[in-house]
Amino acid sequence: MTTTPVRQHVWRIELPLNTQLISANDTLHFRKKAELVKALRNTAWATARKAKLPALQRAHIFYVLHPDTKKRRRDPGNWSPSAKAAVDGLVDAGVLPDDNEAHLLGPDPRIGTPVKGGQLVLIITDLDQMPPAHLALLNPPGDPT
């Protein structure tokens, strides 16, 4: 007897091109940083609402940084403050109940192809729809000692 695996649900949320992002390397005044965090959070909230993302209980998120076309080396992990603000926007939109370890795996960084103006993209996978064997690959058990 063959069983058909449950198809996982994946959504792609693209923040608008030229959205000002925050790097861990930025030295911003706390008020300016708070302003940028609020803007990113609101943008992610609006984008998720427009996409009609369902409420999820558990999700894996990875973010893809599509850097501007200016030729420079990029470290996608440096953009984690932007990803954190965007994930908070997803929580505000009701996509996840919280962004703690009980509900969220990630966000994990990736680098994408450069695009003019740069862009942050969130890839959201519903973990409750993922077969346990695949979930174990994403979230291996902790230190066995």
C-alpha positions as CSV (number, residue, x, y, z in Angstrom):
1,M,0.0,0.0,0.0
2,T,1.4,3.4,-1.0
3,T,0.6,6.5,0.9
4,T,0.8,10.0,-0.5
5,P,2.8,12.3,1.6
6,V,1.1,15.4,2.9
7,R,1.9,18.3,0.7
8,Q,3.5,21.1,2.7
9,H,2.2,24.6,2.5
10,V,4.8,27.2,1.6
11,W,4.3,31.0,1.1
12,R,6.6,33.6,-0.3
13,I,6.3,37.1,1.1
14,E,8.2,39.8,-0.9
15,L,8.8,43.1,0.7
16,P,8.7,45.9,-1.8
17,L,11.9,46.7,-3.7
18,N,13.9,49.6,-2.2
19,T,12.5,48.9,1.3
20,Q,15.1,50.3,3.7
21,L,16.6,47.4,5.6
22,I,18.7,47.3,8.8
23,S,22.0,45.6,9.0
24,A,23.7,44.4,12.2
25,N,26.7,46.4,11.0
26,D,24.7,49.7,11.0
27,T,25.5,52.3,13.6
28,L,22.1,54.0,13.9
29,H,20.8,56.3,16.6
30,F,18.2,54.3,18.6
31,R,15.3,56.5,17.4
32,K,16.3,56.1,13.8
33,K,16.6,52.3,14.3
34,A,13.2,52.2,16.0
35,E,11.6,54.1,13.1
36,L,13.1,51.7,10.6
37,V,12.0,48.6,12.7
38,K,8.4,50.0,12.8
39,A,8.4,50.6,9.1
40,L,9.6,47.1,8.3
41,R,7.2,45.6,10.7
42,N,4.3,47.5,9.2
43,T,5.4,46.6,5.7
44,A,5.5,42.9,6.5
45,W,2.1,43.1,8.3
46,A,0.5,44.8,5.2
47,T,2.2,42.4,2.8
48,A,1.0,39.3,4.8
49,R,-2.5,40.6,5.1
50,K,-2.7,41.4,1.3
51,A,-1.4,37.8,0.6
52,K,-4.1,36.4,2.9
53,L,-1.7,34.2,4.8
54,P,-3.5,31.8,7.1
55,A,-3.0,31.5,10.8
56,L,-0.3,28.9,11.5
57,Q,0.7,27.3,14.8
58,R,4.3,26.4,13.8
59,A,6.4,27.6,10.9
60,H,9.9,27.6,9.5
61,I,11.0,30.9,8.0
62,F,14.1,31.6,6.0
63,Y,14.8,35.0,4.6
64,V,16.4,35.7,1.3
65,L,18.4,38.9,0.9
66,H,18.5,40.0,-2.7
67,P,21.2,42.7,-2.5
68,D,21.3,45.8,-4.6
69,T,23.1,45.4,-7.8
70,K,26.1,47.4,-6.5
71,K,28.9,44.9,-6.5
72,R,29.9,44.2,-2.9
73,R,30.4,41.1,-0.9
74,R,27.3,40.4,1.2
75,D,26.7,38.5,4.4
76,P,23.0,37.6,4.6
77,G,23.2,37.0,8.4
78,N,24.0,40.7,8.9
79,W,20.4,41.5,7.8
80,S,18.9,39.6,10.7
81,P,17.5,42.8,12.4
82,S,15.4,43.3,9.2
83,A,14.2,39.7,9.3
84,K,13.3,40.0,13.0
85,A,11.2,43.1,12.3
86,A,9.5,41.4,9.4
87,V,8.7,38.3,11.4
88,D,7.3,40.6,14.2
89,G,5.0,42.0,11.4
90,L,3.8,38.4,10.6
91,V,3.0,37.9,14.3
92,D,1.1,41.3,14.3
93,A,-0.8,40.0,11.2
94,G,-1.9,36.8,13.0
95,V,0.2,34.5,10.9
96,L,1.9,33.1,14.0
97,P,0.8,33.4,17.6
98,D,4.4,34.4,18.7
99,D,7.9,34.2,17.3
100,N,9.3,32.1,20.2
101,E,10.8,28.6,19.8
102,A,7.4,26.9,20.3
103,H,6.0,28.5,17.1
104,L,9.0,29.5,15.0
105,L,12.0,27.7,13.5
106,G,14.3,30.4,12.1
107,P,14.5,32.9,10.5
108,D,17.5,31.4,8.7
109,P,19.5,33.6,6.2
110,R,20.0,33.0,2.5
111,I,21.5,35.2,-0.2
112,G,19.6,35.7,-3.5
113,T,20.4,37.2,-6.8
114,P,21.0,40.9,-6.8
115,V,18.1,43.1,-7.8
116,K,18.1,46.9,-8.4
117,G,17.2,48.5,-5.1
118,G,17.5,45.3,-3.1
119,Q,14.7,43.2,-1.5
120,L,14.0,41.0,1.5
121,V,11.9,37.9,0.8
122,L,10.4,35.6,3.5
123,I,9.8,32.0,2.7
124,I,7.3,30.5,5.3
125,T,6.7,26.8,5.6
126,D,3.8,25.4,7.7
127,L,5.6,22.9,10.0
128,D,2.3,21.2,11.0
129,Q,1.9,20.1,7.3
130,M,5.4,18.7,7.1
131,P,6.1,14.9,7.5
132,P,8.1,14.2,10.7
133,A,11.1,12.8,8.7
134,H,11.4,16.1,6.8
135,L,10.9,18.1,10.0
136,A,13.8,16.3,11.6
137,L,16.1,17.4,8.8
138,L,15.2,21.0,9.5
139,N,15.4,20.8,13.2
140,P,17.9,18.1,14.2
141,P,17.9,17.0,17.9
142,G,20.2,19.0,20.3
143,D,23.5,18.0,21.7
144,P,23.2,14.3,22.6
145,T,25.4,14.7,25.7
